[in-house]
């Protein structure tokens, strides 16, 4: 969920497909979420690996492990099942406590998805691309992940101007 920005239920709908043009395998999600504004489409999912405390990308090799049936997943995953699984892990309990003490916030299994959106923002991935990979509209993305602030807006335009000089 963290590397792919998935809703817990989408774990049940993951596939690995092959792109004949790029000759690469990629993540695909067939889950269709129905909402007031319509429904999501099955989609390609772009992984965004996490970074460890030393600033190095964490290499879980999820796509390869999943393709080789080396990544055992529960039969049915949803928000409740994911939450129960996490609540039983000491590392999750420790992280929840750290977040409560340092930021006054509570984390849930959907925090993985929120962190994916934040990493997209920090890596300057446009919200349209992030929302397509996450399977929601750009409006839903902006409503649920409001990372634009005066400071980030100023920095985004400054970076764009610097890129224009290259």
C-alpha positions as CSV (number, residue, x, y, z in Angstrom):
1,X,0.0,0.0,0.0
2,X,2.8,2.4,0.8
3,X,4.9,2.0,-2.4
4,X,1.9,1.9,-4.7
5,X,-0.4,4.4,-3.0
6,X,-3.2,1.8,-2.8
7,X,-6.5,1.8,-1.0
8,X,-6.4,-1.4,1.2
9,X,-9.1,-3.0,-0.9
10,X,-7.1,-2.5,-4.1
11,X,-4.6,-5.1,-2.9
12,X,-7.2,-7.7,-4.0
13,X,-7.2,-6.3,-7.5
14,X,-3.5,-6.1,-8.4
15,X,-2.1,-7.6,-11.5
16,X,1.2,-7.5,-13.3
17,X,0.9,-6.8,-17.0
18,X,3.4,-6.6,-19.8
19,X,3.8,-3.5,-22.0
20,X,4.8,-4.7,-25.5
21,X,6.1,-1.3,-26.5
22,X,8.4,-0.6,-23.5
23,X,9.0,-4.4,-23.0
24,X,8.4,-3.9,-19.3
25,X,6.1,-5.4,-16.7
26,X,4.0,-3.0,-14.7
27,X,1.5,-2.8,-11.9
28,X,-2.2,-2.7,-12.9
29,X,-5.3,-2.4,-10.7
30,X,-8.7,-3.5,-11.9
31,X,-10.6,-2.1,-8.9
32,X,-13.4,0.2,-9.9
33,X,-14.5,2.6,-7.1
34,X,-17.9,4.1,-7.6
35,X,-18.5,7.5,-6.2
36,X,-20.9,10.5,-6.6
37,X,-18.9,11.8,-9.6
38,X,-18.8,8.5,-11.5
39,X,-16.4,5.6,-11.2
40,X,-12.7,5.1,-11.4
41,X,-11.2,3.2,-14.3
42,X,-8.8,0.2,-14.1
43,X,-5.4,1.8,-14.2
44,X,-1.6,1.5,-14.4
45,X,0.0,2.1,-11.0
46,X,3.4,3.8,-10.7
47,X,5.5,2.6,-7.8
48,X,7.1,5.2,-5.7
49,X,9.7,3.5,-3.4
50,X,10.1,4.7,0.1
51,X,13.3,6.3,1.4
52,X,15.0,5.0,4.5
53,X,16.6,7.1,7.3
54,X,19.9,7.2,5.4
55,X,18.2,8.6,2.3
56,X,18.5,5.4,0.3
57,X,15.6,3.9,-1.7
58,X,14.1,0.8,-0.1
59,X,14.2,-2.1,-2.5
60,X,11.4,-4.4,-1.8
61,X,11.3,-5.8,-5.3
62,X,7.5,-6.1,-5.0
63,X,6.7,-6.5,-8.7
64,X,9.2,-9.3,-9.1
65,X,8.1,-11.0,-5.9
66,X,4.4,-10.7,-6.7
67,X,5.0,-12.0,-10.3
68,X,6.9,-15.0,-8.9
69,X,4.2,-15.8,-6.3
70,X,6.8,-15.0,-3.6
71,X,4.7,-12.2,-2.0
72,X,2.0,-14.0,-0.1
73,X,-1.1,-11.8,0.4
74,X,-4.2,-12.5,2.5
75,X,-7.2,-13.8,0.6
76,X,-9.3,-10.7,1.3
77,X,-7.9,-7.3,2.2
78,X,-10.1,-4.3,3.1
79,X,-9.6,-1.3,5.4
80,X,-10.7,-3.2,8.5
81,X,-8.5,-6.2,7.8
82,X,-5.5,-4.0,7.0
83,X,-6.1,-2.0,10.2
84,X,-6.4,-5.1,12.3
85,X,-3.2,-6.5,10.8
86,X,-1.3,-3.3,11.6
87,X,-2.7,-3.0,15.1
88,X,-1.2,-6.4,15.9
89,X,2.4,-5.3,14.9
90,X,4.6,-3.7,17.6
91,X,6.4,-1.6,15.0
92,X,3.0,-0.1,14.0
93,X,2.1,0.6,17.7
94,X,5.5,2.3,18.1
95,X,5.1,4.4,15.0
96,X,1.6,5.4,16.1
97,X,2.9,6.6,19.4
98,X,5.8,8.5,17.8
99,X,3.3,10.3,15.5
100,X,1.0,11.1,18.4
101,X,3.8,12.5,20.5
102,X,5.7,14.4,17.8
103,X,2.9,15.6,15.5
104,X,-0.3,15.1,17.5
105,X,-1.7,13.0,14.7
106,X,-3.2,9.6,14.4
107,X,-2.2,7.2,11.6
108,X,-4.3,4.6,9.9
109,X,-3.8,2.1,7.1
110,X,-4.8,5.0,4.8
111,X,-1.8,6.9,6.0
112,X,0.2,4.9,3.5
113,X,-1.8,6.4,0.7
114,X,-1.5,9.9,2.1
115,X,2.2,9.5,2.3
116,X,2.4,8.3,-1.3
117,X,0.6,11.5,-2.3
118,X,3.0,13.6,-0.3
119,X,6.0,11.8,-1.8
120,X,4.5,12.5,-5.3
121,X,4.3,16.2,-4.3
122,X,7.8,16.3,-2.9
123,X,9.2,14.7,-6.0
124,X,7.4,17.3,-8.2
125,X,5.1,14.8,-9.8
126,X,2.1,16.8,-11.1
127,X,-1.2,16.2,-9.3
128,X,-2.8,15.0,-12.6
129,X,-0.3,12.2,-12.9
130,X,-0.4,11.4,-9.2
131,X,-4.2,11.3,-9.2
132,X,-4.3,8.9,-12.3
133,X,-1.9,6.5,-10.6
134,X,-3.9,6.7,-7.3
135,X,-7.2,6.2,-9.1
136,X,-9.2,9.3,-8.4
137,X,-10.0,12.6,-10.0
138,X,-7.7,15.6,-9.9
139,X,-10.5,17.4,-7.8
140,X,-10.5,14.5,-5.3
141,X,-6.7,14.7,-5.2
142,X,-6.7,18.4,-4.4
143,X,-9.5,18.1,-1.9
144,X,-7.9,15.2,0.0
145,X,-4.2,16.0,-0.3
146,X,-3.9,19.8,-0.1
147,X,-0.1,20.2,-0.2
148,X,-0.1,23.6,-1.9
149,X,0.8,26.4,0.4
150,X,2.4,29.8,-0.1
151,X,5.9,28.3,0.5
152,X,5.5,25.3,-1.8
153,X,3.9,27.5,-4.5
154,X,6.8,29.9,-4.3
155,X,9.3,27.1,-4.4
156,X,7.6,25.4,-7.4
157,X,7.7,28.5,-9.5
158,X,11.3,29.2,-8.5
159,X,12.3,25.7,-9.6
160,X,10.4,26.1,-12.8
161,X,12.2,29.3,-13.6
162,X,15.5,27.7,-12.9
163,X,14.7,24.8,-15.2
164,X,13.8,27.3,-17.9
165,X,17.4,28.6,-17.8
166,X,18.8,25.2,-18.7
